[in-house]
Amino acid sequence: MLKSRLIYAAIIVAAFIFSQALYDSISLFTLICVLLLPVLSFVLLLLCRTTVGIRCRLARGQVYRYSQTNLLVEVKCGAPFLSPLIKIKCILPDLEGKESVIRKLPVAFSPFSKTVIEIPIKYSYRGTYDVGIRSVEVSDFLRLFSLPLKIDEIFKLHVTPRFLPSELRVNQDIYLEDGTSADMLASATYGGELFGVRDFDDNDSLRYVHWNLSAVKDTLMVKTYSVNRQKQIYVLLDMTDKEYQTFSARRMGDVIMEAGLSLCMDLLNRVGAVCLMWESGGLKQCTVDSPQRLSIAYEQSCLCPMQPEKALDTAMAEISNVQALCIVTGRLTEQKLSRVELLQTSLNCPIRLLVFENVCAAQEDVLRSKDISLELLSLEDVEKGKVVS
């Protein structure tokens, strides 16, 4: 806009010199037109501003991280003459998808126009973000003046963790109280105690389908087995870090959450039940024995932020009556390992550590003698979409 004003000032000076040099009616008329043109442009700007209408909405208010949604911006201009330039200040993700920043979006329109702009949005980190339009500026066609258009439409976009394919085998040493192994339970010929039947869900395995009853009811029904005879597997998501407010810790928290939730889904399909635990102002837990309960656990835990490492002491102090515990953690420090060893002594149960970064001098043989197993996970593999040990 400054450039346009400088150009217009130069035109006025040239028209004035031209009129003084010739001093005739044509040169004088030219000077008057040059002087009146901004007034006409400003009047048209006022008229255009009253006919411009802008609305926006999110295509989806909740997405998995790395997936895309769109901010739909609808602009209507009902002016019968040349429409102005509209600058929309949108709140959109930065280039790395870490946080929301304000970006300007210039749009030009024709008379009686209606345009829907789709702005792609993709975030790389979990969390709740502000997305929408913060303000709008309408400029005249000479680009000399601008007027604000009152609008402030901000939406909350929830970016949640993904469910990923899991190749973890943490359940291979878990047995039922009657000696039945997890592999036997997963077998199609498993003869455990039948608890009941229910409607088939998309996440159910076909090996549990009750074919005879399904044929009678003309809809798929699945068998459910009594889970009170099964040793409960507990999965603890360690969402703590010394530098919990940094983006590196935030990145670590995302892979911890995705690996832990994917592990719970895998255990649900293989064993039949799992208890998910996480820190969020104290120890939170949710028993997962059906796809519906997994959805509940997901909604409750998916946006849990990273917390200071001392929160792990409070969470571990509330763990009791656990037969098998799996801890998914980011950086395994000496302090965390000492807490795990103390917890194993009080629980007297096997503990499986799934670690993304081992920064302590822990030796697997020494830990194994204490009934603690250590396994390293790849942060890059989880970010690429697969949980592999």
N, C-alpha and C positions, 0 to 999 in steps of 0.2 A: 504493500500500500504506500510506503514511503517513496518508492520508485515512481509510482503513478502520480503522486503529488508533485514530485520534482519535474516530471515531464510536463504536467499541466502548467506549472509555474513558468517553465521555459516557453510554452506556447503563448501564454498571456504576454510575456515580455516581447516575444516576436510580433504578436498582433499589435501591441501598443506602438512598437517602433515602426511597423508597417503603416499604421494609421497616421502617425506623425509625419512620416516621410511623404506619403501621397496626399494626405489630408483631403480625401474625397468621400463621397457617400458610401462607396463600396467598402473601403477600408474601415470606416467608422461602423458600418453594419457588421463587418467581420469581428471587430472588437467586442461589440455588444453581444453577439452570438457566443463568443468564447466566454464572456463573463456570465451569461445566463445559463450556459450548458450545465455547470455544476448544480445550479438551483433546480433545474429540471431533473437532473439525475437524482438529487436528494429527495424530491417529491415522489419520483417513481419508486425510490427505495422504501419510502414510508408506505406506499400502496402495496408494494410487493411483500413487505414484512407482515402486513395484515392478512395476506392470502397464503402464506407459507405455513404448513403444518407438518410436524415431525413426530413420529412415534417409533419406538423400538421394542424389541422383545428377544428373549433367548429361545433358540430352537429347542434346547434341552437345558434344564436347570441343574442336572447332575450327570457327570461323565466320569469314566475311568481316566486316570492320567495317561497321557500320550494319545488319547483319542480326541477327536475333533467335534466341536459343535459350532454353531454360527450365531452371530449377533445380527438380527434382521432389522435394518433401519429403513423405514418407509417415509419418503419425502413427497409431499404434495405441494404444487405451486399453482394457484388459480389466477395468476395475473395474466391479462391478455396481451402483454408486451414482453419485451426482452427481460428474462428473469435474472436475478442477481447471482453472484457467487456466494455459496453457503459454505462456511467452515464449521465442521462439526468436531468438537473436542470429545473424543471417546476415551473411555477407560478400557484398555486392552492389555494383554500380556506383553511383557518385554520379549526380546529376541530369544532368551533362554527359557522362557516360560516359568520364571521364578516368582514374579509378582506383577501386579497391575500397574501400568503407567499411563499417563495421559498422552494421547496422540491426536494430531489434527488430521482431519479428512476433508479436503476441499472437493466440492461437488458443484457443477454448473448445470442449469436447467433451462428448458425451453418453455414458452407459454403453455399453460394448461397441461403441465406435465405431472406424471406420477412415476416415481422410481423406487424400487425396492433394492437396497444394497445388502448383499450377504458378506459379512466380514468373518472370515474363519478364525476360530479361537482354539488354541491348544496349549495346555499347561503340562509341565514336566514334574510338578510336585503336588503332593496332596495338600488339601486345605480349602478354605472358603474365600473366594475372591469377589471383589466388586467389579462388575462389568456393566457398561451402559454408556449413556451420554451425559456428560457433565455440563456442557454449555454449547450454545450455537451463536455464531456471528453471521449476519447477513450484510453483504457489501453491494454497493451500487455497480452499474455496469461500467462506469469509469474507474472504479476501484479507488475512489477518493474518500468515501465515507463507509462506516460500518456501524451497525446497530445490533445490540444483543437480542436474542430471542429467548424468552424465558422457558426453559425446559431443564429438567433434572430427573432423568429416568435411570436409576441404578438398580441392578439386580444382583442377587447373590448366586454365584456359581460354585457348586460343591464338586471338587475334584477328588475322587476316591480311588483306593488301590484296586489293582486288577486281580482276578483269579487266574493263576498261571498253571501250565502243565508241570506236575511235580514228579521227580524221579527219586525222591527221598525214600529210604527204606527204614524208617525209624520204628515201624511196628513189627518187625520180623521177630523180635524177642518177647513180644507181649502175648501172654496166655490168659485164657479164661480161668476162672477159679476151679473148673472141673478138669483142667489140663488141655483144653482144646486150643490149638494154636490159631493165630490170625489167618494163616494160609488155609487152614481147614474151614474157618468161618467163611472165607471168601470163595470156597469151593461150591460148585453148583449142587454137590451131593451132601452138603453139610446137614447133619441130622440133629441140630440143636433144638431146644425147646421152643415151639412155635408160640409166639405171644399174641398174634392177631393178624388181621389184614387191613389194608387201606388202599385208597385210590393211587394209581401209578402217577409218579411225578417225572418230569423230564430229566431230573438228575439221578433217578433210580437206575440200578443195573437190571438188565433183563434176567439175570440168574435168580432174582428173587420173585419173579412173576408167578402168581398162582394161576396156572393155565386153565385148570378145570373151572374154577370160580369165575375167571375172566370170560370163559366161553358161555357160562350161564348168564352172567350179567351184561354180556356184550360190551364190556369195557375192561381195560387192563387193571388188575388188582395185584398188589405185591404183598409178600409175606413179611412180617416183622417178628424179630426174635427178642426174647427177654434179655435186656441189657443189664439187669441187676446181678447177673451171674458173671459179668465180665469185669475184669480189672480196668478201672477207669484210667484212661490216658489223659494227662494234663499237659497243655501247651501254654507256656508262659512267654508272652511277648515283652522282652526287656526294652522298653522305650526310654532308656536313660542314657545320658552321655555327659561327660564333664563340660563339654562345650556345646550344650544342647541348643543354644540359640543361633549357631552358625548354619550356613547352608550345607556344609559337609555333613553335619549331624542330621539335618533335615533330610538329606539324600539317603543317609543310612537308615533313618526311621521309615522311609518309604519302602525300602527293600525288606526291612524286618517285617513290616505289616503284610506285604505281599507274600513273602515266604511263609509266614505263620498262617495266614488265612488259606493259602493253597495247601499247606500241610493238613489243616483241619478238614478241608474238603476231601483230600486223599484218604485220611483216616476214617472219615465218615463212610466212604465207599468201601473201604477194606475191612474195617473192624466193626463199625456200626455206631460208635459213640466216642466223643472226645469232649473235654472241658477246656474252653479257651479262657485264658486269664491275661490281664494286662493292667498296667499302672495308669491310673487317672484320678489323682487325688485319693489314693488308696487302692487296694486291690479290687478289681472288678472281674467277675467271672460269669460265664454263660455256658451251660451244658448244651452240646450240639449232638442231637441224636436223630435229626431229620433235616431235609433241605430247608424247611421253614425255620427251624431253630438256627440253622447256619445263616440265613438271611437276617435274623434278629441280631445274632452276634456280630455280623458284618456291619449293620447299621449303627450298633452301639460303639464299636471299636474303630471303625475305619478312619475317622478324623482325629484320633487321639494324637496330641502333639508330643514332641520330645520333651523330656523333663530332666531336672538335675539328677545326678547319679545317686544322691542320698535318698531319693524316692524309692530306690530298689530295696533298701533296708525295711521300709514300712511295708512294702508289698510282700517280701519274703517272710516277714514276721507273721503274716496272716495265712500262710500256706500250711495246711495240716491234712492228715489222713489221705496222703497221696501214695498210690502204688507204683506209678510210673510217671516221670516228669521229663518233659522236653522243654528246654529253654532256648529261644531264638534271640540272639543278641548281636549287637554290632561290633564294637571294639571290646575284646576280652582283656581287661586290665588285671593287674595283680589284685587290686581291691575287689573286683567283681569275682575273681576266681576264689578268693578266700571266703566270700559270702556264700558262694555255691558249695564249697566244701563244708562249711558250717551247716548249711541247710541239709546237705546229704546226711550228715551225722544225726541231725534231729529227726529227719524223716525215715532214714534207713531204707531208702528205695533207690533203684537205678535212676540216674540222671543223664540225659543226653544233651550235650551242648552243641548247638548249631551256630557257628561263629562266622562273621564276615571278615573280621580282621583280628588276628591274634597278636597282641602287643606285649604279652607276658612270656615268661620262660617256662610255660607249661609243657611237660613231657607226657605224651599219651600213655606210656607204660605206667608211669606213676599215678596218673589219674585213673587208669583202668583198675589198678589195685584198690582204689577207693570207690569203685563202682560208678565212675564218671567217665563217659566217653566224649571225645571231642571230634568234631567234624567241621571242616572249613567249607564255606559256601562262596560262590563267586558273585560279587556285587554286579559286575558287568553282565553276567548271564541273566540275572534276575531283571535287570533293566532292559535287556533285549527280549525278555518275555518267557524265560524258562528257569525253573528252580532245579539246579543240578548240583549234586554233592561231588 
